[in-house]
Amino acid sequence: MEYVKFFSNVADWAKPNPIRRLTALINRPGIISFAGGVPSPETFPYEQIAEISSRLVREKGAEVLQYGLTRGNPKLIEYLVNQMQKRGVQTKTEEIMLTSGSQQGLDLLARLLAEPGDVVLAELPSYIGGTFALNNSGGTLTGISMSEDGIDLDAIRSKVIKMRDLGCQVKLIYTIPNFQNPSGITLSLEKRKALLALASELDLLILEDDPYGELYFNTPPPPPIKSFDTEGRVIYLGSFSKVLTPGLRTAWIVAPSEIISKVELIKEATDLCSSMLDQAIVAECVRQDLIEGRISKLREFYQIRCQSMLSALEKFAPKGTSWTRPTGGLFIWVELASQIDTTELLSSAVEQGVAFIPGAPFYVNDAKTNSLRLAFSKETPERIAIGIEKLCKIF
Ligand SMILES: Cc1ncc(COP(=O)(O)O)c(C=O)c1O
């Protein structure tokens, strides 16, 4: 049977995630892995979640095992209004909706905002899940370079002017301002304000994806871009994945109510609602202070691992290597001498018992093949030091 004739354009646009293709290689037993960009399972509150979930099913089963509101658990939404206020964002319940992870939020927003012919600007490098979602809705991703303090604003201006001169519709900037995945870079305060002013001048929306902002080490990152937004130009995405557990698939979007209402319609046709049980567990975790009450431990946990990786790089990295020095999050970005292709190094690294993710797949264009992403979340500080020494020998 020939299926292609039945497929829509999406079948063409959707490409396999190159990181997933590496999974078998980088997940070999015993390997020291800097590959997986996931929170450490050591940080999950297993016992508390076991107790909460069994109690919820026994005592509130009729509610939590049922369908629910597409917008999500109202108690959790109320908590998020407060939470956003603490981050400097004044919002109200009708401007928030819950999604099954930020990944679903990105997909729903991509479907709402990007269609074939639309140009979407993304950082170089950027989060693959985000750029793939935007690509799958038909958007054309165009990369904007970054420096130590985030996305290059002059490059945005010249790119937008150039694309518009060519007759392209440029609508959207996708940015991860805090401890970016994959680079670890944080957008400076000045640039946040300037980016918003530029978006206003060029009439663009900003998609602000912020799953890592709470995972700072010593000082909080600058307030969200959304906190300076007086025009309703910024759509903010937050997530419980990195501060609680990604298995509960609970995240949120903050946007003007007109946008939220449209996203709600798209979500309704997608899954009717996110898991009521997951949301109820998260709401109960919030009530028991399992997020804010544990967050300083979590920050310390990742800071120690990051520090171990930075010290080992300092000690062992060959001359000509550069790397970012994140102040939060889960990732360090490394660039080797320009002639080295990190994709070609991966199999030797795995043979030596260390895994990383080559940098090229994170670029929507102009890939730097000498780059790589190191996640410091999974391994102990001791194994990080051993792994980096081994890796640097291969470099
Ligand atoms: C930048 C970024 N955005 C969104 C996500 C998706 O997170 P979730 O769907 O678990 O909320 C991730 C996951 O790693 C991420 O790194």
The ligand as an SDF file (V2000), in Angstrom:
LIG
                    3D

 16 16  0  0  0  0  0  0  0  0999 V2000
   13.8450   25.0180   26.3530 C   0  0  0  0  0  0  0  0  0  0  0  0
   12.8560   23.9390   26.5790 C   0  0  0  0  0  0  0  0  0  0  0  0
   11.5680   24.1890   26.3520 N   0  0  0  0  0  0  0  0  0  0  0  0
   10.6170   23.2650   26.5640 C   0  0  0  0  0  0  0  0  0  0  0  0
   10.9490   21.9930   27.0160 C   0  0  0  0  0  0  0  0  0  0  0  0
    9.8610   20.9960   27.2090 C   0  0  0  0  0  0  0  0  0  0  0  0
    9.6080   20.8150   28.5480 O   0  0  0  0  0  0  0  0  0  0  0  0
    8.2980   20.1310   29.1060 P   0  0  0  0  0  0  0  0  0  0  0  0
    7.4620   19.7290   27.9270 O   0  0  0  0  0  0  0  0  0  0  0  0
    8.7530   18.9400   29.8810 O   0  0  0  0  0  0  0  0  0  0  0  0
    7.6190   21.1530   29.9460 O   0  0  0  0  0  0  0  0  0  0  0  0
   12.2940   21.6840   27.2600 C   0  0  0  0  0  0  0  0  0  0  0  0
   12.6790   20.3360   27.7070 C   0  0  0  0  0  0  0  0  0  0  0  0
   13.8080   19.9800   27.8470 O   0  0  0  0  0  0  0  0  0  0  0  0
   13.2710   22.6860   27.0430 C   0  0  0  0  0  0  0  0  0  0  0  0
   14.5730   22.4630   27.2670 O   0  0  0  0  0  0  0  0  0  0  0  0
  1  2  1  0
  2  3  1  0
  2 15  2  0
  3  4  2  0
  4  5  1  0
  5  6  1  0
  5 12  2  0
  6  7  1  0
  7  8  1  0
  8  9  2  0
  8 10  1  0
  8 11  1  0
 12 13  1  0
 12 15  1  0
 13 14  2  0
 15 16  1  0
M  END
$$$$
